Amino acid sequence: MDRYGATKKVAAWGIGANLFLLFAKLLIGFASGSQAMIADGFNSAGDVFTSVMTYLGNKIASSPQDKDHPYGHGKAEYIFSMIISFSLLVVTYQIFRNSLEFIIKKQSFVFSWQLATVAFITIALKMFLWVYTRRVGEKWDNLLIIANAEDHRNDILVTASTLIGILLGSRGIYWVDGVVGIGISLWIGYTGVRIFISAYNVLMDTNIDEKLTDRLIRDIEAINGVEHVDSINAKPIGVSFIIIVKVSVSGSMTVEEGHAIAAQVKEKIKGNKNVGDVIVHVNPA
């Protein structure tokens, strides 16, 4: 199984598991009136959408390069990520409004062990998905899969908070259920903003960080024949980058000698993580 095949399998597992949890949580949540469980159900709805977008984004991103897309379709992952972020912000508003209204009107919910059971099942299932997805992500060094693993881990924390709200609500502390619903909405909103910023940075061609730039400059200037590095820029192409380097060499060098140095620079940079291609321009010192 290749990198894209692994992502496809992770997305399929996520869709199936989250659909099951979505229906279970909303069915029990609306039956009991628990805002925390309803909020958690909408969180699972967002997880289903996230898994579907992961599947579609991965499918497009795995398409080979063509005449119109000479560097492939890797940015599709980030376009779909931005769509996911907008959907999460809509869900945040809906859950926050409902939970706040729940507290103001001093509404209550009917406690049942079904509520607690669904929460326990969710935690167990998400624990399995978190461990499985994290291992696959680390094996393939796939940022998209690792992000899904973090989402499963966040769901464990969210559902644990839901369970606390349910148990305290059963003792008549009604407002805790609404507060937990608000907390979940804010967490979903935070996740949506974080995904948006990550996708925005890639789509707007944000450069590599300064630490990596400094290290690359040291490595390049250690190559015999390189006078100094004029500039280093990077263009994101999905999970990888095109590194554009300008170096100065002795003006008395032949074209062949300059080309040989450029080849060494390219080979040196290609060994770094997430480097898709390297373009080297040679200037006379």
N, C-alpha and C positions, 0 to 999 in steps of 0.2 A: 504494500500500500504506500502511495506517495503522499507528499505534503497535502495536496488538495483533496485526495481521497480520505485522509485522516480528518480533515476539517469537515468534509461532507458527512462522515459518520458521526462526529460530535454534534453537528447541527441536527441530524435526524434523531439522535437520542434526546436532545434538548426539546425538540418539537413534541415528541411522544410523551415524555414525562411531564412537561409543562401543560399540555392539553388536559391530561388526567388531573393534575393539581388544580388547574383553572376551574373545571366543572365541580370538583369536590368542594373547593373553598367557597365559591359563590353560592352553591346549593345550600350548604350548611350556614354560611354567613347570612344570607337573606332570610333563611328560615328562623334563625335565632335573633337577627337584628344586630349582630356584632359588627361594629364599624371596623374594628381591627382585622377581623377575618375577611370582611368585604374588601378592605384595602389590600390585604395580602393576596386576595383573589385577583384584583386588578393588577397587582404586581406580577402575578403569574401570567396574566394576559399580555403584559408587556414583555415577559420572558418568551412567550410563544412568538410574538412578533419579532423579537430580537433573534430568535433561532431561525425563523423563516428568512429574515433579511441576511443573516449569516450564510445560510444555504445559497440564496440567490447571488449575494455578493461574491461568495467563493466560486460559484459556477462561472460567473462572468470573468472574475479575476484569473481563473485558470485557463481562459481562452488564449491560444498562442498569439504572438505578435503577427500583425499583417501590414498591408501597405498603408492603411490609415492610422494604425497604432504600432509604429515601429518599436516601441518600448513595452509592448504588451498592454494588458488591461488591469494592472495591479491597483490602480486608484479606484476601481469599482468598489473595493472593500470600504473605502473611506466615504464614498458617496452614499452607500447604504448605511454606514454608521451615522452619518448626519441625519438621514431620515429617521433612524432609530431614536436619536437624541430628541427630535421634535415630538415624536410620539410619547416619549417619557415625560416631557414637560406638560403635555396635555393631560396625561394621567395624573400628574402631580397636582395640578389645579383642581381636578375633579375630586380627588380623595381629600385634599385639604379642605375644600369647601364643605363636603359632606360631614367630615369629622368635626369641624368647628361648629356646624349647625347642631350636631349631636350633643355637644357639650352645652351650648347655649340653651337649648330646649330641655336639657336634663333628661334626655331619653335613656332608656335602659334596654338591655337585651336579655333574652332567656338563655340561661346557662344550660349547656348539655355536654355530656361526655363526648358526643360526636365532634364538638368543636376542638376539644383537646386531642382527640384521636387523629383528626385531620392534620393538626399542627405537628404531632409526633411523626406521622407518616411523611409529611413534607420534609422535616429535618433529616430523617433517615435517608430518604430518596436523594435529597440534595447533597448529603454527605457523600453518598456513593458517586454521584455525578461530579462533584468537586474533585475527589481523589482521582477518578478515571480521567477527567478532562485535563487536570493539571499534569498527569503523567504523559499523556499524549502531546500536550503543548510543549513540555520540556524535551521530549524525545525529538520532535521535529523543529524545535526552536521557532514555533509559530506564534506570533503575537496575537493573532485573532483568536486562536484556541485558548491561549493563556487568559485573554480578556473574558472569554466565556467561563473559564474556571473561576475567575474572581467574581463573576456575576453569581455563580452557584454558591460561592462562599458568602456573599452578601445576603443571599436569600436565606441562608441558615440563620444569620443574625436577625434578619427581619422577622422570620417566623418565630424565633425564640422570644422576641419582643411581643409578638402577637399572643403567644402562649401566656406570657406574664400578664398581659392585659385581660385575657380571658379568665385566668384564675383569680385575679384580684376583683374583677367584675362580678364573679360568682359570690363574693362576700359583700356585695352592695356598694363597692367603691366604683360607681358607674363611670365617673369622669376619666378613669385611667384608660378605659377602652378607647375613648375619643382622642385622648392625648397620644396613645400609641399609634392611632390612625394618622394623626398629624405628623408624628415622628417618621412614620414610614413614607408619607408623602414627601417630606423634606429630603429623605435619603434617596428616593427615586429621582427627585429633582436634581440633587447633587450629582448623581450618576449621569443624568441626561446632559448636564452642563459639561461634565468632564469628557464625555464622549464627543460632544460638539467641538470642544476646544482641540482635542486630539485630531479629529477629522479635518477641522479648519486649518490646523498647522500644516498638515500634509498637502491638502488641496491648494493652499496658498504658497507652496514651495518653500517652507521654512528651512533654513540652513541647518547643518549639523552643529552640535554644541561645541563650545570653545575648547573644552578639554580634549575632545577627539581631534579637533583641528590642530591644536598645539602638538599633539602626539604625532599626527601625520606629518607635520612640518619637520619635526625632529628626525623622523624616519627617512624622509625624502632627502633632507640636507646631508644625511650621513652617506648618501650614495656618491661614489667617486665621480667627479665631473660636474655635479650640481653646485653652482655658485650660491644660489639662494632661491627660496620659493617666493614667487611674486604674489600669488593668490590661490586660495582653495575655496571652491563653492560646490554646493551639492543640490541636486534636483531630485525630490522624492518621486519614485515610480512604484507606488504601493508600499510594500514592506521594505523595499530596498532603495538604494540611492544611485544616481549617476554622479560620480565625483569628477569635477572639472578643475584641473590643476594647470597653473602656468608657472614654469620654472625658467630661470636664467642660467645659461651655460656660456662657456668661452666663445667669443665671436669668431675665433679662428678655427673652430671645429668644422669638420666636413658634415654634410647632410647625413651621411651614414653613421657617423659617430654620435651626432645629436639624436638620431632615431634610436640608436642602441640605448642611450641614456633614458629616453622617453619610455622605452620598453621596460627598463628596470623599474622606473617609477610606477608604471602601470601594474607590474607584477607585485610590487611591494604593497600597493594599496588594495589590490584585489583580494589579498589574504585577510582583510578585515571583515567583520560581521556585517551582513546586510548591504554589501557593496555589489550592485548589479553590473555596473560598467564604469570604466575610467577613461576620461579624455585628457590627454596631456598635450599642452602647447608649449613649445620650446622657444624662448627668446634669447637673443644675444646679450650677454652681460655688458 
